[in-house]
Amino acid sequence: MTTDGPCRVALIGMMGSGKSTIGRLLSEATGWPHVDNDELVRQAHGMTARELLAERGEDVMRSAESDALAVGLALRPPTIIGVAAGVILDSDDGARLRGGAIVVWLRAAAAVLESRAKGADHRPFVEGEGGSWIREAAAERAPLYASVADFVLDTDAGSVADAVATLHAWLLATTPCGAGETSRGAGSRSR
């Protein structure tokens, strides 16, 4: 976690966990800029991650998402970064997250993720057998998300406003964003 100077917050989690919505609302609450993986990929490649997947394959899409993470982590803090769900599968990206940001895992049950992800054009892996893919991917990625998370925020119950308020209060009270600092794992809790 970054402890020298203003904060940089990375929101991680599965598609449908609330990264875009919570990132945008946290930006409104703090006044800090918010960038999303989808936006960074589009700016760098002129197409969305879904389009990259369809036209150039999964390896190119994953590389673009990794590049987007690097760009996000290089932005001047304070900033809020919505991270692609799959970057956690790359150990180098996990190390970048640990060293470059306060990492917040937005966690939700697979059934909730599936219901939120259905019908979203920008979510390429949920067509057809999306439910089974989400369950398998969530199970595979959960320990990886946990290994880099400074804070775990359950987003499958309660209001989005409550989730943002909880995260904002935690950031101000226990991280370089406020008066104090925390070490990895300390202060992690679920809402």
Residue frames relative to the residue before (quaternion, step in Angstrom):
aa qw qx qy qz dx dy dz
M 1.0000 0.0000 0.0000 0.0000 0.00 0.00 0.00
T 0.4807 -0.6462 0.5173 0.2894 3.52 -1.13 0.73
T 0.0255 -0.8235 0.5668 0.0023 3.59 -0.75 0.97
D 0.6494 0.5080 -0.3274 0.4614 3.58 1.21 -0.01
G 0.8396 0.1010 -0.1067 0.5229 3.55 -0.36 1.24
P 0.7968 -0.3012 0.2120 0.4790 3.55 -1.30 -0.28
C 0.5311 -0.6832 0.4152 0.2807 3.55 -1.14 0.56
R 0.1617 -0.6975 0.6881 0.1176 3.45 -1.44 0.45
V 0.1327 -0.8141 0.5648 0.0243 3.59 -0.61 1.16
A 0.1265 -0.7761 0.6154 0.0547 3.57 -0.84 1.04
L 0.2051 -0.7679 0.5994 0.0952 3.56 -0.76 1.11
I 0.0353 -0.8028 0.5947 -0.0246 3.56 -0.64 1.17
G 0.3801 0.7079 -0.5486 0.2314 3.54 -1.27 0.35
M 0.6810 -0.4886 0.3687 0.4020 3.51 -1.36 0.20
M 0.6169 -0.4900 0.4392 0.4317 3.55 -1.30 0.28
G 0.7638 0.3198 -0.2610 0.4962 3.54 -0.93 0.93
S 0.5308 0.6482 -0.4084 0.3623 3.61 1.24 -0.05
G 0.6004 -0.5966 0.3455 0.4053 3.59 1.24 -0.30
K 0.3019 0.7944 -0.4925 0.1878 3.60 1.19 0.23
S 0.6971 0.4673 -0.2855 0.4627 3.60 0.82 -0.94
T 0.6955 0.4742 -0.2806 0.4613 3.57 0.82 -0.97
I 0.6923 0.4557 -0.2845 0.4818 3.59 0.81 -0.96
G 0.6222 0.5417 -0.3457 0.4472 3.59 1.00 -0.73
R 0.6673 0.4965 -0.2955 0.4699 3.57 0.92 -0.92
L 0.7013 0.4615 -0.2752 0.4684 3.61 0.87 -0.91
L 0.6197 0.5139 -0.3458 0.4820 3.60 1.07 -0.64
S 0.6059 0.5468 -0.3398 0.4674 3.58 1.10 -0.69
E 0.6555 0.4982 -0.3061 0.4780 3.58 0.97 -0.85
A 0.6792 0.5019 -0.2919 0.4490 3.59 0.98 -0.82
T 0.7697 0.3703 -0.1835 0.4866 3.59 1.01 -0.80
G 0.3859 -0.6969 0.5033 0.3348 3.56 1.09 -0.71
W 0.5068 0.6349 -0.4293 0.3947 3.60 1.27 0.13
P 0.5437 -0.6161 0.4481 0.3522 3.60 -1.04 0.67
H 0.1789 -0.7601 0.6166 0.1002 3.55 -1.21 0.63
V 0.0158 -0.7642 0.6447 0.0100 3.55 -0.98 0.90
D 0.2394 -0.7747 0.5750 0.1092 3.52 -1.07 0.80
N 0.6443 -0.5369 0.3860 0.3842 3.56 -1.12 0.66
D 0.6577 0.5294 -0.3240 0.4268 3.59 0.83 -0.98
E 0.6579 0.5116 -0.2915 0.4695 3.55 1.00 -0.88
L 0.6764 0.4939 -0.2957 0.4594 3.60 0.91 -0.91
V 0.6362 0.5138 -0.3270 0.4736 3.61 1.00 -0.79
R 0.6603 0.5110 -0.3074 0.4565 3.59 0.89 -0.92
Q 0.6562 0.5118 -0.3160 0.4556 3.60 0.93 -0.86
A 0.7260 0.4549 -0.2478 0.4523 3.58 0.90 -0.92
H 0.8195 0.2769 -0.1034 0.4909 3.59 0.98 -0.82
G 0.4498 -0.7162 0.4374 0.3058 3.57 1.24 -0.09
M 0.7495 0.2418 -0.1939 0.5850 3.56 1.25 0.33
T 0.5819 -0.5932 0.4346 0.3473 3.54 -1.26 0.42
A 0.6619 -0.4711 0.3891 0.4342 3.56 -1.30 0.20
R 0.6276 0.5361 -0.3328 0.4561 3.59 1.00 -0.80
E 0.6693 0.4874 -0.2986 0.4746 3.60 0.94 -0.87
L 0.6234 0.5276 -0.3359 0.4692 3.58 1.03 -0.76
L 0.6390 0.5253 -0.3217 0.4607 3.57 0.96 -0.88
A 0.6999 0.4795 -0.2722 0.4540 3.58 0.84 -1.00
E 0.7772 0.3847 -0.1904 0.4601 3.59 0.88 -0.91
R 0.8275 0.2210 -0.0816 0.5097 3.59 1.01 -0.76
G 0.5946 -0.6149 0.3467 0.3848 3.59 1.25 -0.04
E 0.6955 -0.5156 0.3324 0.3742 3.49 -1.35 0.42
D 0.6296 0.5457 -0.3534 0.4252 3.62 0.95 -0.77
V 0.6582 0.4924 -0.3080 0.4789 3.60 0.96 -0.83
M 0.6435 0.5122 -0.3284 0.4645 3.59 0.96 -0.81
R 0.6647 0.4986 -0.3089 0.4628 3.61 0.88 -0.91
S 0.6346 0.5228 -0.3251 0.4673 3.58 1.02 -0.76
A 0.6464 0.5123 -0.3113 0.4720 3.58 1.00 -0.84
E 0.6598 0.4946 -0.3138 0.4708 3.60 0.99 -0.77
S 0.6195 0.5257 -0.3335 0.4782 3.58 1.09 -0.68
D 0.6389 0.5135 -0.3112 0.4808 3.57 1.02 -0.83
A 0.6354 0.5287 -0.3242 0.4600 3.59 1.01 -0.82
L 0.6189 0.5304 -0.3393 0.4695 3.59 1.03 -0.74
A 0.6563 0.5136 -0.3124 0.4560 3.58 0.89 -0.92
V 0.6455 0.5070 -0.3173 0.4750 3.59 0.98 -0.83
G 0.6571 0.5191 -0.3074 0.4519 3.58 0.90 -0.92
L 0.7012 0.4656 -0.2683 0.4686 3.57 0.92 -0.90
A 0.6490 0.5031 -0.3181 0.4739 3.60 1.23 -0.30
L 0.4982 0.6582 -0.4330 0.3621 3.60 1.25 -0.20
R 0.5586 -0.6140 0.4453 0.3357 3.50 -1.12 0.70
P 0.3666 -0.7302 0.5286 0.2301 3.59 -0.83 0.95
P 0.5599 -0.1301 -0.8105 -0.1127 1.51 -2.31 0.84
T 0.0871 0.7784 -0.6185 0.0627 3.53 -1.13 0.71
I 0.2806 -0.7229 0.6094 0.1651 3.53 -1.28 0.48
I 0.1107 -0.8167 0.5664 0.0012 3.56 -0.72 1.14
G 0.2299 -0.7328 0.6253 0.1384 3.56 -0.87 0.99
V 0.2020 -0.8266 0.5228 0.0521 3.56 -0.44 1.29
A 0.5460 -0.6060 0.4677 0.3405 3.59 -1.05 0.75
A 0.5771 -0.6397 0.3941 0.3200 3.55 -0.95 0.92
G 0.7437 0.4615 -0.2298 0.4256 3.58 0.95 -0.85
V 0.4888 0.6744 -0.4562 0.3134 3.64 1.11 -0.20
I 0.5657 0.6174 -0.3814 0.3916 3.57 1.16 -0.49
L 0.5789 0.6011 -0.3673 0.4106 3.60 1.22 -0.40
D 0.6663 0.4503 -0.2848 0.5216 3.59 1.26 -0.38
S 0.4229 -0.7386 0.4621 0.2491 3.60 -0.55 1.14
D 0.6123 0.5399 -0.3560 0.4549 3.60 1.09 -0.62
D 0.6496 0.4966 -0.3175 0.4802 3.59 1.02 -0.76
G 0.6061 0.5440 -0.3498 0.4630 3.59 1.07 -0.67
A 0.6577 0.4962 -0.3007 0.4804 3.57 0.98 -0.85
R 0.6205 0.5337 -0.3398 0.4634 3.60 1.04 -0.75
L 0.6417 0.5213 -0.3219 0.4613 3.57 0.96 -0.86
R 0.6724 0.5109 -0.2991 0.4443 3.58 0.82 -1.03
G 0.7578 0.4072 -0.2146 0.4624 3.56 0.93 -0.85
G 0.7831 0.4137 -0.1776 0.4291 3.57 1.13 -0.47
A 0.8147 0.1679 -0.0626 0.5516 3.57 1.21 -0.15
I 0.4656 -0.5427 0.5913 0.3729 3.46 -1.44 0.06
V 0.1891 -0.8319 0.5184 0.0584 3.56 -0.42 1.26
V 0.0821 -0.7916 0.6055 -0.0049 3.54 -0.76 1.15
W 0.2176 -0.7720 0.5886 0.1006 3.55 -0.67 1.18
L 0.1851 -0.7472 0.6324 0.0867 3.54 -0.70 1.15
R 0.0663 -0.8425 0.5329 -0.0427 3.53 -0.26 1.35
A 0.0806 0.7703 -0.6295 0.0622 3.55 -1.09 0.81
A 0.5994 -0.5658 0.4312 0.3671 3.55 -1.22 0.52
A 0.6317 -0.5698 0.3742 0.3693 3.58 -1.12 0.71
A 0.6419 0.5233 -0.3393 0.4460 3.62 0.94 -0.77
V 0.6446 0.5012 -0.3157 0.4833 3.59 1.04 -0.74
L 0.6378 0.5266 -0.3224 0.4603 3.58 0.95 -0.86
E 0.6529 0.5223 -0.3109 0.4520 3.56 0.95 -0.90
S 0.6832 0.4832 -0.3042 0.4552 3.59 0.85 -0.89
R 0.6675 0.4944 -0.3025 0.4675 3.59 1.04 -0.70
A 0.7081 0.4945 -0.2633 0.4299 3.58 1.01 -0.79
K 0.5330 0.6493 -0.4114 0.3537 3.60 1.13 -0.50
G 0.8440 0.2190 -0.1686 0.4597 3.53 -1.01 0.88
A 0.5411 0.6102 -0.4168 0.4015 3.59 1.22 0.04
D 0.4322 -0.7428 0.4533 0.2365 3.58 -0.53 1.17
H 0.7119 0.4748 -0.2712 0.4407 3.59 1.01 -0.72
R 0.6314 0.5176 -0.3338 0.4712 3.62 1.26 0.10
P 0.1952 -0.8689 0.4452 0.0935 3.57 0.13 1.30
F 0.7103 0.4980 -0.2822 0.4097 3.63 1.03 -0.51
V 0.6474 0.5684 -0.3216 0.3929 3.61 1.19 -0.09
E 0.4485 0.6708 -0.4716 0.3556 3.60 1.19 0.25
G 0.8034 0.2640 -0.1925 0.4979 3.57 -1.11 0.55
E 0.8269 -0.0749 0.1141 0.5455 3.55 -0.37 -1.28
G 0.0899 0.8592 -0.4984 0.0719 3.58 0.99 0.78
G 0.6403 0.5502 -0.3344 0.4189 3.56 0.96 -0.82
S 0.6878 0.4496 -0.2935 0.4886 3.57 0.87 -0.88
W 0.6152 0.5326 -0.3557 0.4596 3.61 1.02 -0.70
I 0.6588 0.5038 -0.3184 0.4591 3.61 0.87 -0.89
R 0.6530 0.5101 -0.3265 0.4547 3.62 0.87 -0.87
E 0.6858 0.4809 -0.2853 0.4658 3.58 0.88 -0.93
A 0.6769 0.4883 -0.2952 0.4650 3.58 0.89 -0.93
A 0.6412 0.5217 -0.3298 0.4559 3.60 0.95 -0.82
A 0.6627 0.4994 -0.3066 0.4663 3.59 0.95 -0.84
E 0.6623 0.5060 -0.3005 0.4636 3.58 0.98 -0.84
R 0.7601 0.4252 -0.2110 0.4437 3.56 0.88 -0.95
A 0.4996 0.6908 -0.4253 0.3037 3.61 1.11 -0.51
P 0.7035 0.4375 -0.3102 0.4664 3.66 0.73 -0.83
L 0.6193 0.5361 -0.3440 0.4590 3.59 1.14 -0.58
Y 0.6336 0.5044 -0.3262 0.4875 3.58 0.98 -0.83
A 0.6596 0.5225 -0.3092 0.4431 3.58 0.89 -0.95
S 0.6583 0.5477 -0.3144 0.4096 3.59 1.00 -0.79
V 0.7566 0.3485 -0.2127 0.5106 3.61 1.15 -0.43
A 0.5524 0.6660 -0.3734 0.3343 3.60 1.25 -0.36
D 0.2917 -0.7160 0.6121 0.1662 3.51 -1.11 0.87
F 0.7822 0.0706 -0.0010 0.6191 3.55 1.20 -0.61
V 0.1791 -0.7644 0.6126 0.0914 3.55 -1.03 0.86
L 0.0481 -0.7967 0.6022 -0.0188 3.54 -0.76 1.09
D 0.2762 -0.7566 0.5710 0.1587 3.57 -0.54 1.17
T 0.1442 -0.8312 0.5363 0.0260 3.55 -0.72 1.13
D 0.5619 0.6368 -0.3849 0.3615 3.57 1.20 0.21
A 0.7380 0.2595 -0.2166 0.5840 3.60 1.24 0.18
G 0.7403 0.3690 -0.2799 0.4873 3.57 -1.10 0.56
S 0.6111 -0.5762 0.4065 0.3595 3.52 -1.30 0.14
V 0.6134 -0.5302 0.4357 0.3909 3.53 -1.27 0.41
A 0.6246 0.5478 -0.3378 0.4423 3.59 0.98 -0.81
D 0.6515 0.5019 -0.3133 0.4749 3.59 0.99 -0.80
A 0.6362 0.5286 -0.3255 0.4581 3.58 0.99 -0.83
V 0.6627 0.4946 -0.3011 0.4749 3.59 0.92 -0.90
A 0.6492 0.5151 -0.3195 0.4595 3.61 0.93 -0.84
T 0.6405 0.5218 -0.3188 0.4646 3.60 0.99 -0.85
L 0.6819 0.4831 -0.2841 0.4700 3.57 0.86 -0.97
H 0.6503 0.5204 -0.3185 0.4527 3.58 0.89 -0.90
A 0.6624 0.4995 -0.3067 0.4665 3.59 0.89 -0.91
W 0.6517 0.5096 -0.3201 0.4617 3.59 0.94 -0.84
L 0.6455 0.5298 -0.3229 0.4454 3.59 0.91 -0.89
L 0.7081 0.4670 -0.2649 0.4586 3.57 0.88 -0.93
A 0.7225 0.4662 -0.2498 0.4453 3.56 1.03 -0.75
T 0.8496 0.2342 -0.0594 0.4689 3.59 0.90 -0.82
T 0.7096 0.4190 -0.2582 0.5043 3.62 1.18 0.10
P 0.6974 -0.4398 0.3400 0.4523 3.58 -1.27 -0.01
C 0.5325 0.6237 -0.4071 0.4022 3.59 1.24 -0.21
G 0.7433 0.2841 -0.1708 0.5811 3.55 1.24 -0.46
A 0.7953 -0.3078 0.2262 0.4707 3.54 -1.07 -0.71
G 0.7809 0.3565 -0.1770 0.4814 3.59 0.99 -0.76
E 0.3420 -0.6866 0.5906 0.2507 3.49 -1.40 -0.13
T 0.1410 -0.7672 0.6163 0.1083 3.54 -1.27 0.31
S 0.3661 -0.7003 0.5532 0.2636 3.56 -1.17 0.42
R 0.6935 -0.4781 0.3255 0.4296 3.57 -1.24 0.47
G 0.8009 0.2632 -0.2236 0.4892 3.49 -0.91 1.00
A 0.6386 0.4925 -0.3419 0.4825 3.59 0.99 -0.69
G 0.7951 0.2766 -0.2103 0.4970 3.53 -0.87 0.86
S 0.4653 0.6567 -0.4713 0.3607 3.60 1.19 -0.07
R 0.1998 0.7698 -0.5924 0.1286 3.54 -0.91 0.84
S 0.4171 -0.6706 0.5484 0.2749 3.46 -1.28 0.30
R 0.3823 -0.6916 0.5608 0.2469 3.50 -1.22 0.52
